């Protein structure tokens, strides 16, 4: 489970940002996670307390927004959600796809004071 490592990196990044802006408390962090990012949202939720334990962010609320994995079939041009279609085109069964969205992981919002 590499999600804990990803969160540890995010906590350090947020800490650096907060210190630069002279804030002292983080209340909430909103993270967007794409269905095709290779990150399991549930593992982020479970790992969050460990990633923030004994840091300035301990007790901070985590909100996850899952972005659908939208792809375009390179053979027939159909645009579809790859996850719901078992990673193959529902029209031509091709597995040759161009990812249009849903492969990112990003900090969308930080609420602090």
N, CA, C and O of each residue as an XYZ file, in Angstrom:
452
protein
N       0.848     -1.186      0.000
C       0.000      0.000      0.000
C       0.884      1.236      0.000
O       1.447      1.609      1.029
N       1.001      1.865     -1.159
C       1.836      3.060     -1.281
C       1.073      4.333     -0.940
O       1.655      5.418     -0.946
N      -0.208      4.221     -0.645
C      -1.018      5.389     -0.306
C      -0.490      6.121      0.925
O      -0.553      7.349      0.977
N       0.024      5.402      1.906
C       0.578      6.044      3.104
C       1.775      6.920      2.727
O       1.906      8.037      3.227
N       2.630      6.429      1.868
C       3.774      7.225      1.409
C       3.340      8.465      0.651
O       3.929      9.534      0.809
N       2.321      8.324     -0.163
C       1.783      9.463     -0.911
C       1.242     10.508      0.063
O       1.499     11.702     -0.091
N       0.492     10.051      1.066
C      -0.055     10.985      2.056
C       1.035     11.650      2.881
O       0.945     12.842      3.175
N       2.063     10.900      3.259
C       3.177     11.498      4.008
C       3.808     12.628      3.205
O       4.127     13.681      3.756
N       3.984     12.414      1.929
C       4.533     13.450      1.057
C       3.613     14.670      1.000
O       4.078     15.809      1.039
N       2.312     14.421      0.909
C       1.345     15.529      0.887
C       1.367     16.315      2.188
O       1.304     17.544      2.175
N       1.456     15.612      3.311
C       1.505     16.295      4.610
C       2.725     17.221      4.674
O       2.619     18.348      5.158
N       3.871     16.756      4.195
C       5.076     17.598      4.192
C       4.909     18.794      3.253
O       5.344     19.900      3.573
N       4.289     18.578      2.116
C       4.044     19.668      1.171
C       3.108     20.703      1.784
O       3.356     21.905      1.690
N       2.035     20.235      2.409
C       1.080     21.149      3.042
C       1.746     21.907      4.179
O       1.517     23.106      4.342
N       2.562     21.227      4.961
C       3.270     21.891      6.063
C       4.147     23.029      5.545
O       4.169     24.117      6.120
N       4.854     22.773      4.475
C       5.711     23.799      3.879
C       4.874     24.990      3.400
O       5.243     26.143      3.622
N       3.751     24.703      2.745
C       2.870     25.766      2.255
C       2.290     26.583      3.403
O       2.232     27.811      3.329
N       1.863     25.908      4.455
C       1.258     26.580      5.606
C       2.278     27.489      6.299
O       1.958     28.614      6.685
N       3.494     26.993      6.448
C       4.548     27.799      7.085
C       4.880     29.041      6.263
O       5.134     30.108      6.822
N       4.881     28.907      4.946
C       5.160     30.055      4.076
C       4.078     31.122      4.178
O       4.358     32.307      3.998
N       2.849     30.714      4.465
C       1.720     31.643      4.535
C       1.393     32.083      5.961
O       0.429     32.818      6.177
N       2.186     31.641      6.930
C       2.003     32.011      8.344
C       0.663     31.570      8.933
O       0.119     32.250      9.803
N       0.130     30.446      8.472
C      -1.041     29.852      9.102
C      -0.548     28.887     10.175
O       0.608     28.464     10.154
N      -1.423     28.543     11.104
C      -0.998     27.647     12.175
C      -1.830     26.372     12.275
O      -1.379     25.392     12.869
N      -3.034     26.365     11.708
C      -3.931     25.221     11.868
C      -4.576     24.853     10.536
O      -5.082     25.716      9.818
N      -4.550     23.558     10.216
C      -5.243     23.046      9.038
C      -6.500     22.342      9.528
O      -6.433     21.440     10.363
N      -7.647     22.761      9.002
C      -8.921     22.201      9.433
C      -9.392     21.077      8.511
O      -9.974     20.089      8.960
N      -9.130     21.245      7.222
C      -9.644     20.281      6.255
C      -8.754     20.277      5.011
O      -8.253     21.316      4.581
N      -8.574     19.079      4.446
C      -7.843     18.919      3.189
C      -8.751     18.172      2.221
O      -9.314     17.129      2.555
N      -8.884     18.723      1.013
C      -9.691     18.098     -0.031
C      -8.739     17.585     -1.109
O      -7.945     18.343     -1.667
N      -8.831     16.297     -1.390
C      -7.957     15.670     -2.382
C      -8.819     15.085     -3.496
O      -9.811     14.402     -3.239
N      -8.424     15.364     -4.733
C      -9.052     14.729     -5.886
C      -8.206     13.531     -6.283
O      -6.992     13.644     -6.450
N      -8.853     12.388     -6.433
C      -8.155     11.169     -6.830
C      -8.881     10.554     -8.019
O     -10.074     10.261     -7.949
N      -8.154     10.365     -9.103
C      -8.734      9.795    -10.310
C      -8.860      8.286    -10.215
O      -8.033      7.618     -9.594
N      -9.901      7.759    -10.833
C     -10.114      6.310    -10.839
C      -8.969      5.569    -11.526
O      -8.740      4.391    -11.251
N      -8.253      6.248    -12.412
C      -7.160      5.614    -13.152
C      -5.784      6.031    -12.630
O      -4.776      5.822    -13.304
N      -5.739      6.612    -11.447
C      -4.480      7.124    -10.892
C      -3.602      6.038    -10.271
O      -2.416      6.264    -10.032
N      -4.166      4.880    -10.012
C      -3.419      3.827     -9.327
C      -3.484      3.962     -7.815
O      -2.859      3.188     -7.090
N      -4.238      4.942     -7.339
C      -4.420      5.180     -5.915
C      -5.820      4.707     -5.529
O      -6.793      5.019     -6.216
N      -5.922      3.958     -4.435
C      -7.209      3.449     -3.970
C      -7.757      4.430     -2.925
O      -7.182      4.574     -1.847
N      -8.873      5.108     -3.247
C      -9.426      6.095     -2.314
C      -9.650      5.555     -0.907
O      -9.366      6.256      0.065
N     -10.142      4.352     -0.774
C     -10.392      3.773      0.556
C      -9.099      3.661      1.358
O      -9.098      3.873      2.571
N      -7.991      3.325      0.678
C      -6.703      3.221      1.363
C      -6.213      4.598      1.819
O      -5.546      4.709      2.848
N      -6.542      5.647      1.056
C      -6.204      7.003      1.504
C      -6.937      7.321      2.799
O      -6.346      7.844      3.745
N      -8.225      7.002      2.836
C      -9.028      7.262      4.043
C      -8.473      6.522      5.250
O      -8.346      7.093      6.333
N      -8.145      5.258      5.059
C      -7.647      4.433      6.165
C      -6.264      4.895      6.618
O      -5.949      4.823      7.806
N      -5.444      5.365      5.693
C      -4.071      5.780      6.006
C      -3.967      7.195      6.563
O      -2.952      7.547      7.164
N      -4.995      8.004      6.372
C      -4.936      9.413      6.781
C      -4.564      9.600      8.260
O      -3.682     10.408      8.550
N      -5.187      8.897      9.198
C      -4.803      9.088     10.606
C      -3.328      8.767     10.859
O      -2.679      9.457     11.645
N      -2.792      7.742     10.215
C      -1.384      7.395     10.409
C      -0.466      8.447      9.796
O       0.583      8.760     10.360
N      -0.855      8.997      8.640
C      -0.029     10.004      7.963
C       0.024     11.315      8.738
O       1.011     12.046      8.662
N      -1.031     11.611      9.477
C      -1.079     12.880     10.210
C      -0.769     12.729     11.696
O      -0.725     13.724     12.419
N      -0.556     11.511     12.156
C      -0.299     11.238     13.574
C       0.936     12.002     14.059
O       2.003     11.952     13.448
N       0.756     12.706     15.170
C       1.820     13.497     15.802
C       2.423     14.538     14.860
O       3.604     14.869     14.964
N       1.596     15.057     13.933
C       2.003     16.184     13.098
C       1.071     17.344     13.432
O       0.110     17.180     14.183
N       1.351     18.485     12.886
C       0.493     19.643     13.098
C      -0.891     19.432     12.469
O      -1.814     20.204     12.727
N      -1.033     18.393     11.649
C      -2.304     18.117     10.975
C      -3.115     17.010     11.636
O      -4.151     16.602     11.110
N      -2.660     16.525     12.776
C      -3.410     15.474     13.462
C      -4.815     15.980     13.766
O      -4.987     17.077     14.297
N      -5.818     15.174     13.426
C      -7.214     15.557     13.636
C      -7.824     16.334     12.485
O      -9.003     16.682     12.535
N      -7.051     16.611     11.458
C      -7.551     17.334     10.296
C      -8.509     16.450      9.506
O      -8.262     15.258      9.323
N      -9.589     17.039      9.046
C     -10.578     16.315      8.239
C     -10.040     16.099      6.825
O      -9.409     16.987      6.253
N     -10.291     14.927      6.272
C      -9.930     14.607      4.897
C     -11.210     14.404      4.097
O     -12.095     13.648      4.498
N     -11.293     15.090      2.961
C     -12.401     14.873      2.031
C     -11.808     14.410      0.706
O     -10.874     15.022      0.187
N     -12.350     13.335      0.168
C     -11.889     12.803     -1.112
C     -12.953     13.015     -2.176
O     -14.140     12.784     -1.947
N     -12.506     13.456     -3.339
C     -13.377     13.578     -4.501
C     -12.820     12.629     -5.553
O     -11.689     12.797     -6.010
N     -13.610     11.637     -5.936
C     -13.163     10.662     -6.924
C     -13.562     11.159     -8.316
O     -14.732     11.429     -8.587
N     -12.564     11.271     -9.181
C     -12.766     11.735    -10.554
C     -12.897     10.509    -11.467
O     -12.023      9.642    -11.466
N     -13.976     10.433    -12.239
C     -14.177      9.268    -13.117
C     -13.030      9.104    -14.121
O     -12.446     10.082    -14.588
N     -12.730      7.858    -14.434
C     -11.686      7.537    -15.410
C     -12.260      7.524    -16.815
O     -12.697      6.481    -17.302
N     -12.260      8.670    -17.464
C     -12.847      8.819    -18.794
C     -11.764      8.623    -19.851
O     -10.696      9.232    -19.790
N     -12.064      7.767    -20.813
C     -11.112      7.453    -21.881
C     -11.805      7.532    -23.240
O     -13.032      7.560    -23.340
N     -10.968      7.567    -24.283
C     -11.461      7.543    -25.660
C     -10.839      6.343    -26.354
O      -9.621      6.162    -26.326
N     -11.672      5.529    -26.974
C     -11.190      4.356    -27.697
C     -10.396      4.824    -28.916
O     -10.882      5.631    -29.709
N      -9.184      4.318    -29.058
C      -8.345      4.699    -30.195
C      -8.793      4.046    -31.500
O      -8.386      4.470    -32.582
N      -9.625      3.021    -31.399
C     -10.074      2.328    -32.605
C     -11.378      2.893    -33.169
O     -11.484      3.135    -34.371
N     -12.372      3.103    -32.300
C     -13.673      3.562    -32.814
C     -14.045      4.976    -32.377
O     -15.000      5.550    -32.899
N     -13.299      5.549    -31.420
C     -13.550      6.922    -30.994
C     -14.570      7.090    -29.886
O     -14.857      8.221    -29.494
N     -15.116      6.024    -29.378
C     -16.114      6.110    -28.303
C     -15.469      6.650    -27.029
O     -14.361      6.247    -26.674
N     -16.155      7.556    -26.346
C     -15.714      8.094    -25.062
C     -16.546      7.401    -23.985
O     -17.771      7.340    -24.083
N     -15.867      6.875    -22.949
C     -16.574      6.109    -21.929
C     -15.764      6.062    -20.642
O     -14.588      6.426    -20.615
N     -16.422      5.601    -19.564
C     -15.762      5.401    -18.280
C     -15.090      4.032    -18.324
O     -15.761      3.004    -18.411
N     -13.774      4.029    -18.264
C     -13.005      2.788    -18.404
C     -13.267      1.809    -17.275
O     -13.281      0.600    -17.504
N     -13.472      2.295    -16.075
C     -13.676      1.418    -14.922
C     -15.002      0.667    -15.053
O     -15.061     -0.541    -14.823
N     -16.061      1.385    -15.422
C     -17.371      0.743    -15.551
C     -17.448     -0.185    -16.760
O     -18.344     -1.025    -16.839
N     -16.531     -0.042    -17.685
C     -16.523     -0.881    -18.889
C     -15.429     -1.940    -18.829
O     -15.053     -2.504    -19.856
N     -14.920     -2.210    -17.635
C     -13.877     -3.222    -17.438
C     -12.659     -2.994    -18.323
O     -12.052     -3.944    -18.817
N     -12.309     -1.730    -18.517
C     -11.110     -1.322    -19.258
C     -11.105     -1.791    -20.713
O     -10.043     -2.005    -21.299
N     -12.297     -1.949    -21.293
C     -12.382     -2.235    -22.730
C     -13.574     -1.471    -23.309
O     -14.547     -1.188    -22.611
N     -13.478     -1.150    -24.582
C     -14.510     -0.355    -25.239
C     -15.831     -1.135    -25.292
O     -15.859     -2.283    -25.733
N     -16.920     -0.507    -24.841
C     -18.218     -1.187    -24.877
C     -18.758     -1.385    -26.299
O     -19.663     -2.192    -26.508
N     -18.205     -0.652    -27.277
C     -18.680     -0.786    -28.660
C     -17.878     -1.809    -29.453
O     -18.451     -2.682    -30.106
N     -16.524     -1.700    -29.395
C     -15.699     -2.559    -30.259
C     -14.791     -3.519    -29.483
O     -14.048     -4.292    -30.090
N     -14.843     -3.477    -28.169
C     -14.051     -4.344    -27.271
C     -12.547     -4.079    -27.296
O     -11.773     -4.859    -26.741
N     -12.136     -3.008    -27.920
C     -10.716     -2.657    -27.957
C     -10.235     -2.255    -26.568
O     -11.003     -1.745    -25.752
N      -8.962     -2.490    -26.316
C      -8.349     -2.035    -25.070
C      -7.361     -0.898    -25.334
O      -6.647     -0.473    -24.425
N      -7.318     -0.411    -26.561
C      -6.466      0.725    -26.921
C      -7.214      2.012    -26.596
O      -8.187      2.363    -27.264
N      -6.746      2.716    -25.556
C      -7.470      3.883    -25.074
C      -6.545      5.068    -24.864
O      -5.356      4.915    -24.584
N      -7.116      6.240    -25.007
C      -6.448      7.493    -24.653
C      -7.149      8.025    -23.409
O      -8.367      8.207    -23.412
N      -6.393      8.272    -22.356
C      -6.991      8.779    -21.116
C      -7.311     10.258    -21.285
O      -6.441     11.051    -21.646
N      -8.550     10.621    -21.025
C      -8.981     12.012    -21.106
C      -9.006     12.679    -19.733
O      -8.656     13.852    -19.605
N      -9.415     11.939    -18.715
C      -9.395     12.456    -17.341
C      -9.489     11.308    -16.351
O      -9.910     10.201    -16.687
N      -9.085     11.602    -15.119
C      -9.212     10.611    -14.063
C      -7.942      9.846    -13.752
O      -7.996      8.776    -13.145
N      -6.785     10.385    -14.164
C      -5.523      9.701    -13.844
C      -4.641     10.541    -12.927
O      -3.459     10.242    -12.754
N      -5.210     11.587    -12.341
C      -4.447     12.491    -11.482
C      -4.732     12.267     -9.994
O      -5.718     11.639     -9.609
N      -3.846     12.796     -9.200
C      -4.027     12.886     -7.747
C      -3.557     14.281     -7.378
O      -2.404     14.634     -7.626
N      -4.438     15.078     -6.787
C      -4.037     16.445     -6.461
C      -4.734     16.973     -5.225
O      -5.850     16.572     -4.894
N      -4.056     17.876     -4.557
C      -4.646     18.592     -3.433
C      -5.502     19.694     -4.040
O      -4.983     20.606     -4.684
N      -6.795     19.613     -3.838
C      -7.708     20.595     -4.425
C      -7.904     21.805     -3.512
O      -8.007     22.936     -3.988
N      -7.955     21.564     -2.191
C      -8.262     22.658     -1.274
C      -7.662     22.369      0.097
O      -7.611     21.223      0.543
N      -7.215     23.422      0.747
C      -6.738     23.347      2.118
C      -7.446     24.452      2.903
O      -7.310     25.633      2.583
N      -8.194     24.063      3.923
C      -8.859     25.044      4.773
C      -8.002     25.204      6.031
O      -7.758     24.240      6.758
N      -7.553     26.435      6.274
C      -6.676     26.668      7.413
C      -6.927     28.023      8.040
O      -7.646     28.860      7.495
N      -6.323     28.220      9.191
C      -6.449     29.509      9.893
C      -5.108     29.859     10.511
O      -4.977     30.902     11.151
